[in-house]
Amino acid sequence: MTEIVVHPLTAEAVELASASTDDLAVLLDSVKDYESRLREVKSLVSREVLRRQDRDASWTTRAGGYVLKGSSPAPSEEFDALALRSELLGLVDEGALTIEAVDAAVETVVSYRARKAGISALRKLGGVIAQIVDRHATPIEKTRYVSIARDA
């Protein structure tokens, strides 16, 4: 099956299979430039919508058959969850809070992450150890990409 794409700037049809690699490089560079321009336009338009929503103190706008939802200008907060939980647990001991209230405010998360170097070392041991490692591995299809830079 022949894939034909439209060049975003010239609107010409490009048959990918028959195009030269030079033509594909130029097309990819044009697409990269176009994406950059689109991101800039999106940013400017979004900034204007947010300016209007801030003025109206309403971050949901219905216009032209669309619903535009903007983020509130209220600052976000981050917390030192371990320190917060520790201090709140002191209030549980005093009877001022329940453990359920603390758990609702600060979630305890335990996570494990396999490290590639350690996994590779275990696989090299072979036998049962490698079999156990392989049994718990799931192949992941990664997205491949082509980067492009202008040749100086």
Beta strands, then each sheet from edge to edge (+ up, - down):
strand 1: 4-6
strand 2: 13-15
strand 3: 60-63
strand 4: 66-69
sheet 1: 1+ 2-
sheet 2: 3+ 4-
end
